[in-house]
């Protein structure tokens, strides 16, 4: 198994805090509504949503053959610095 680090930086007219809140903190509710063709649901199956929690992303039936879901563990979440780290 390899460690992969991904950093994304882009310019937006939307404030960074608002984007972080939508894409990370409210993702469980927001992403399935915005992308129902790709995601059926996102749910926390263990923990309270903070570090150590496990989330399950269930793909829509039309997402592709053999794709049903993926789980990941939240390793770190810092709302002040707007950083998020997870392991699949």
QUIHUDA-V915720 format. One record per run of one state. SS is the DSSP state (A for helix, B for strand, O for the rest). FROM is the first residue (numbers start at 1). LEN is the number of residues. Records with the same first field share a line. If there is no record, write none. Layout:
# QUIHUDA-V915720
SS=FROM-LEN  FROM-LEN
This chain:
# QUIHUDA-V915720
O=1-15  26-1  35-4  47-7  60-1  64-5  79-4  88-1
A=16-10  27-8  61-3
B=39-8  54-6  69-10  83-5
